[in-house]
Amino acid sequence: MGHLILTGLVLLAVGRLVAYTPPVFPYAPAAGQEGSTAIPFDDPEFTGWANAVVSVNFGSDVGDEYKNPAAALGPARESAQDVLVLGRGGSVTLEFVPGIADQDGWDFAVFENAFRDAFLELAYVEVSSDGVHFVRFPNYSLTADPVGAFGDVQATFIEGFGGKYRAGWGTPFDLSILAEAHASALAGEQLFSGEFTNALLQNYPHLDPSQVKYVRIIDVVGDGSNPDCEGFAVYDPYPTIITSGFDLDAVGVLNPASIETISFSDWAIQFGLNPVPGEDPDQDKWNNYMEYMLGGNPLLDTSKPQLEISFSSNGTLIISYWKNLASETVLQLESSIDTITWTRMAIVDEGSPKTIEIRAGLPMGQFERRIEGVVSGRFARFVSEP
């Protein structure tokens, strides 16, 4: 099987020269090797993670225990066992608030849970601003022959797919590639298959690269029936069972879209709701105001705010949660021994207590607050006034 490596050079009407250059074989190697593009799960450049599952279409051969959409939300992990398994040919659409923007460098990364560098289950990656028109990233496969259920796929033979790297390492994507690919297709450059070109020309005009709100992950059926962007067969481990197809851990944002603060009333109206703080239209036990503060979607019970409480080995209480940058709120944490009398929790820092509160001016991301020593009280709650 052969691939034609070309460079498309397109002169736009505005007079700006734009070039789309397909990647050159061998492609970037496995995580940790020189020249790899893999991004570690704990990279401080991540500013946020998917915060809602819009839809899931499960393919075949997925155990019920792996059909939890919430497993795809929040941060990636070094060794991911709690993942969303898509099944053979399955897909998931994720929502991001704020969205993803095309800026310098990589804009977001997709994490799978491959247990070794060469056991790679692949997925198409698509993005959208309106949730209707999705644009697929160019993708290339040079794996020439079918791969058995536990066979090898080398990272240097694939590019532009989710799942290029092992667990704990994200496959990065740059939105600017889509603009270049579209310009080349618009100019009639023969860089892609007819099917890929037609989809690109149809969907890209609806994409706002500064406000990408949705990412769709679609499992590649590994028997060669699914093509890459040039029309060549794509092979990955096939057939697998129980955890068949792409195992999604997380999607992380490196370049967030700009966002302005929004009042609770305006936020509720954009969802078609009356601005009643205590109502819970999706019945997920998070009322409207908590969804507003913590970045949830009040109409999707799969979009519960992300909050985790745990203890470290030395007894430190660790509270991790998200703050919606757009909300005009101050979020405080209180504790109680009887759920009647509440006091503000504090961090013991050189003997000086500090109130835990997160303000809207802070960068979007996961905020981790630690309460050192013995914590008085058996109950905790978040408090904010509408």
Legacy VTK file of the C-alpha trace (Angstrom):
# vtk DataFile Version 3.0
C-alpha trace
ASCII
DATASET POLYDATA
POINTS 386 float
0.000 0.000 0.000
1.370 3.421 -0.855
0.611 6.994 0.108
1.308 10.016 -2.051
2.962 12.766 -0.030
2.049 16.150 -1.446
2.122 19.765 -0.407
-0.873 21.929 -1.220
-0.173 25.616 -1.840
-3.220 27.835 -2.028
-3.483 31.559 -2.762
-6.577 32.968 -1.091
-8.591 35.907 -2.379
-7.162 38.118 0.339
-3.694 37.479 -1.040
-2.436 35.375 1.883
-0.485 32.221 1.024
-1.692 29.166 2.970
-0.023 25.768 2.766
-1.366 22.429 3.920
1.428 19.912 4.295
0.451 16.299 4.987
2.630 14.663 7.642
5.722 12.824 6.428
6.427 9.193 7.282
7.656 8.080 9.762
5.170 9.938 11.921
5.804 11.056 15.525
6.937 8.123 17.728
5.537 6.732 20.980
5.294 8.741 24.200
8.616 9.484 25.846
10.645 9.072 22.670
12.476 11.884 20.935
10.166 13.664 18.530
6.957 12.402 20.140
4.031 14.845 20.334
2.453 13.051 23.312
1.323 15.337 26.148
1.351 13.988 29.750
-1.915 13.902 31.685
-0.557 16.242 34.379
0.824 18.899 32.029
0.200 22.285 33.706
-0.785 23.775 30.338
-4.197 22.089 30.513
-6.795 24.715 31.379
-9.941 22.595 31.376
-11.619 19.335 30.421
-14.872 18.172 28.854
-17.728 19.067 31.179
-20.757 17.468 29.477
-21.652 14.450 27.373
-24.138 15.530 24.727
-24.738 12.093 23.232
-23.328 8.557 23.128
-23.944 5.945 20.449
-22.526 2.640 21.631
-21.199 0.167 19.126
-21.117 -3.592 19.624
-19.251 -5.626 22.248
-19.316 -3.237 25.213
-19.926 -4.505 28.736
-22.537 -2.557 30.699
-19.945 -1.663 33.341
-18.097 0.415 30.716
-21.113 2.427 29.545
-20.808 5.266 32.048
-20.721 8.600 30.132
-19.403 10.480 33.183
-16.149 8.523 32.879
-15.223 10.736 29.899
-15.558 13.956 31.907
-12.950 15.710 34.002
-9.178 15.249 34.030
-7.188 12.434 32.468
-5.392 9.955 34.680
-2.021 8.242 34.504
-3.518 4.755 34.390
-7.170 4.938 33.443
-9.480 2.074 34.389
-12.669 4.119 34.668
-13.211 4.929 30.995
-16.067 5.288 28.525
-15.877 2.378 26.059
-17.452 3.287 22.718
-17.718 -0.171 21.217
-17.087 -1.121 17.620
-17.955 1.948 15.527
-19.458 3.810 18.506
-19.190 7.543 19.123
-19.489 10.221 21.811
-20.008 13.974 21.548
-18.542 16.127 24.331
-19.313 19.731 25.222
-16.832 22.337 26.501
-17.554 25.496 28.482
-15.718 27.666 27.708
-14.962 26.298 24.251
-11.638 25.598 22.562
-9.834 28.227 20.476
-7.316 28.065 17.655
-4.225 29.679 19.140
-0.486 29.031 19.038
0.498 25.392 19.313
-1.738 22.466 20.208
-5.306 23.381 21.155
-6.596 20.203 22.828
-5.640 16.574 23.452
-7.489 13.231 23.494
-6.625 10.515 26.039
-7.172 6.779 25.561
-6.185 3.989 27.988
-3.866 1.778 25.920
-1.807 -0.393 28.278
1.305 -0.358 26.065
2.796 1.757 23.286
1.841 -0.561 20.432
-1.662 -1.607 21.514
-3.441 1.338 19.953
-7.202 1.554 19.418
-7.959 4.437 17.090
-10.724 6.990 16.667
-11.648 9.772 14.283
-11.678 13.201 15.941
-14.151 15.880 14.843
-14.973 19.377 16.112
-17.971 21.690 15.861
-19.107 25.145 16.918
-22.852 24.618 16.453
-23.231 20.968 17.432
-24.592 20.140 13.966
-21.724 20.466 11.500
-18.632 18.494 12.504
-15.227 18.807 10.830
-12.905 15.795 10.883
-9.153 16.115 11.313
-7.041 14.702 8.485
-5.857 11.227 9.496
-3.327 8.823 8.032
-2.654 5.110 8.447
0.256 3.171 6.988
-0.496 -0.108 8.788
-0.629 -2.298 5.695
-2.178 -5.527 6.998
-4.967 -6.578 9.386
-4.088 -6.597 13.089
-5.203 -9.344 15.489
-7.137 -8.710 18.704
-3.953 -8.057 20.677
-1.680 -7.190 17.774
0.562 -4.184 17.341
-0.024 -0.800 15.747
3.045 1.435 15.731
2.674 5.132 16.546
5.049 5.971 13.682
2.527 4.473 11.227
-0.507 6.558 12.242
-1.247 10.267 12.491
-4.318 12.413 13.123
-6.272 9.782 15.055
-7.222 9.755 18.716
-5.500 6.880 20.509
-1.994 7.333 19.107
-0.461 7.153 22.600
-0.689 4.935 25.673
-2.641 5.724 28.839
-1.601 8.914 30.593
-0.432 10.555 27.371
-2.712 12.671 25.205
-2.795 12.873 21.429
-2.745 16.610 20.580
-4.714 18.426 17.872
-4.181 21.835 16.270
-7.298 23.542 14.887
-5.266 25.557 12.365
-4.756 22.348 10.357
-8.456 22.376 9.497
-8.278 25.855 7.973
-5.291 24.850 5.863
-6.913 21.593 4.754
-10.118 23.432 3.818
-8.224 26.043 1.796
-6.449 23.297 -0.128
-9.687 21.428 -0.795
-11.385 24.656 -1.882
-8.598 25.264 -4.404
-9.033 21.789 -5.882
-5.819 20.285 -4.519
-6.030 16.478 -4.689
-4.785 15.789 -1.160
-7.721 13.802 0.202
-10.249 11.221 -0.879
-13.433 12.463 -2.513
-15.477 11.504 0.551
-13.207 13.390 2.945
-12.998 16.438 0.648
-16.764 16.681 0.254
-17.354 16.497 4.008
-14.656 19.112 4.624
-16.113 21.534 2.078
-19.622 21.043 3.454
-18.892 21.399 7.163
-15.883 23.683 7.618
-17.735 26.930 6.662
-19.884 26.431 9.778
-16.871 26.178 12.107
-15.698 29.130 14.204
-12.109 28.186 15.176
-12.210 30.697 18.040
-15.299 29.035 19.568
-15.201 25.249 19.241
-17.874 23.986 21.621
-18.002 20.270 20.779
-15.590 17.406 20.157
-16.828 14.111 18.695
-14.856 10.874 19.042
-15.790 8.047 16.623
-14.301 4.586 16.970
-12.509 3.269 13.898
-13.639 -0.266 13.104
-10.278 -1.982 12.852
-11.006 -4.530 10.125
-10.041 -2.150 7.326
-13.612 -1.157 6.432
-13.024 2.429 7.617
-10.720 4.644 5.509
-8.231 7.340 6.395
-8.436 10.789 4.802
-6.744 9.508 1.620
-9.092 6.568 1.296
-6.698 3.858 2.493
-7.855 1.122 4.873
-7.265 1.663 8.591
-6.330 -1.303 10.767
-6.177 -1.559 14.544
-6.659 -4.492 16.986
-9.669 -6.503 15.767
-11.845 -8.151 16.906
-11.919 -7.332 20.616
-14.733 -8.022 23.090
-16.261 -6.506 26.266
-14.125 -3.362 25.882
-14.307 -3.275 22.106
-13.314 -0.095 20.324
-11.996 3.205 21.624
-11.706 3.570 25.412
-12.042 7.296 26.135
-10.445 8.607 29.302
-10.654 12.389 28.766
-10.291 15.342 26.411
-8.215 18.225 27.739
-8.187 21.865 26.650
-4.871 23.636 26.068
-6.187 26.821 24.423
-9.568 27.890 25.823
-11.946 30.217 24.021
-12.447 33.672 25.468
-15.535 34.041 27.590
-17.421 36.894 29.215
-19.195 36.679 32.560
-22.907 36.023 32.426
-25.547 36.598 35.095
-27.565 33.708 36.470
-30.719 35.059 34.825
-29.140 35.295 31.383
-27.547 31.865 31.833
-30.930 30.294 32.628
-32.626 32.015 29.693
-30.114 30.608 27.204
-31.238 27.126 28.279
-34.900 28.117 27.946
-35.408 28.068 31.731
-36.959 30.436 34.207
-34.214 31.836 36.482
-35.235 29.853 39.564
-32.076 28.895 41.515
-33.505 25.917 43.393
-35.103 24.041 40.501
-33.495 20.884 39.077
-34.945 20.257 35.583
-32.655 17.319 34.725
-33.219 15.674 38.153
-29.508 15.077 38.761
-29.688 16.502 42.318
-27.739 19.618 41.307
-30.021 22.651 41.240
-29.839 25.350 38.600
-27.623 27.671 40.614
-25.065 24.959 41.397
-24.980 23.994 37.714
-24.421 27.671 36.875
-21.560 28.015 39.359
-19.796 24.747 38.587
-20.131 24.630 34.819
-22.889 22.038 34.429
-25.692 21.780 31.895
-29.098 21.993 33.673
-30.806 19.986 30.920
-28.412 17.006 30.846
-28.171 14.607 33.767
-24.842 13.419 32.296
-23.435 16.918 32.859
-23.136 16.837 36.625
-20.594 19.294 38.064
-17.220 17.721 38.696
-16.410 17.468 42.399
-14.180 15.018 44.224
-13.374 14.703 47.933
-10.570 12.438 49.073
-7.899 12.027 51.759
-4.175 11.810 51.164
-1.959 9.300 52.978
-1.083 11.887 55.658
-4.716 12.736 56.419
-4.977 15.858 54.303
-8.495 16.431 53.012
-8.345 17.217 49.290
-11.304 18.897 47.639
-11.135 19.201 43.855
-13.798 20.950 41.827
-14.448 23.119 38.797
-15.460 26.753 38.756
-17.415 28.173 35.812
-15.385 31.178 34.760
-18.450 32.854 33.284
-20.451 32.863 36.513
-20.654 35.969 38.675
-20.314 34.124 41.959
-18.205 33.598 45.049
-18.137 29.942 46.060
-17.505 29.050 49.713
-17.151 25.768 51.574
-18.729 25.180 54.984
-18.645 22.272 57.463
-20.976 21.045 60.195
-21.235 18.327 62.809
-25.047 18.262 62.822
-26.204 19.934 59.543
-27.773 22.687 61.660
-24.854 24.919 62.575
-22.399 25.589 59.736
-18.931 27.153 59.843
-16.565 28.026 57.038
-13.823 25.515 56.437
-10.288 26.844 56.575
-6.810 25.889 55.444
-4.284 25.723 58.255
-1.332 27.609 56.806
1.303 28.553 59.371
-1.436 28.989 61.959
-3.519 31.388 59.871
-6.988 30.174 58.788
-8.107 31.117 55.300
-11.640 31.033 53.934
-12.017 28.807 50.902
-13.579 30.782 48.107
-13.225 30.736 44.343
-13.911 33.907 42.391
-14.860 34.272 38.754
-11.687 36.147 37.896
-9.509 33.071 38.289
-8.460 31.055 35.207
-10.768 28.237 34.133
-9.580 24.884 35.353
-9.549 22.482 38.239
-9.030 24.233 41.551
-7.662 22.071 44.320
-8.005 23.230 47.920
-6.381 21.346 50.801
-7.477 21.364 54.441
-4.472 20.391 56.539
-4.717 18.425 59.789
-7.897 17.297 61.537
-11.121 18.527 59.970
-13.883 19.351 62.449
-17.316 18.262 61.279
-18.820 15.342 59.424
-20.670 17.265 56.718
-19.608 19.777 54.101
-21.498 21.998 51.664
-20.871 24.643 49.033
-22.583 27.973 49.585
-23.182 30.918 47.296
-25.885 33.549 47.282
-27.899 34.077 44.048
LINES 1 387
386 0 1 2 3 4 5 6 7 8 9 10 11 12 13 14 15 16 17 18 19 20 21 22 23 24 25 26 27 28 29 30 31 32 33 34 35 36 37 38 39 40 41 42 43 44 45 46 47 48 49 50 51 52 53 54 55 56 57 58 59 60 61 62 63 64 65 66 67 68 69 70 71 72 73 74 75 76 77 78 79 80 81 82 83 84 85 86 87 88 89 90 91 92 93 94 95 96 97 98 99 100 101 102 103 104 105 106 107 108 109 110 111 112 113 114 115 116 117 118 119 120 121 122 123 124 125 126 127 128 129 130 131 132 133 134 135 136 137 138 139 140 141 142 143 144 145 146 147 148 149 150 151 152 153 154 155 156 157 158 159 160 161 162 163 164 165 166 167 168 169 170 171 172 173 174 175 176 177 178 179 180 181 182 183 184 185 186 187 188 189 190 191 192 193 194 195 196 197 198 199 200 201 202 203 204 205 206 207 208 209 210 211 212 213 214 215 216 217 218 219 220 221 222 223 224 225 226 227 228 229 230 231 232 233 234 235 236 237 238 239 240 241 242 243 244 245 246 247 248 249 250 251 252 253 254 255 256 257 258 259 260 261 262 263 264 265 266 267 268 269 270 271 272 273 274 275 276 277 278 279 280 281 282 283 284 285 286 287 288 289 290 291 292 293 294 295 296 297 298 299 300 301 302 303 304 305 306 307 308 309 310 311 312 313 314 315 316 317 318 319 320 321 322 323 324 325 326 327 328 329 330 331 332 333 334 335 336 337 338 339 340 341 342 343 344 345 346 347 348 349 350 351 352 353 354 355 356 357 358 359 360 361 362 363 364 365 366 367 368 369 370 371 372 373 374 375 376 377 378 379 380 381 382 383 384 385
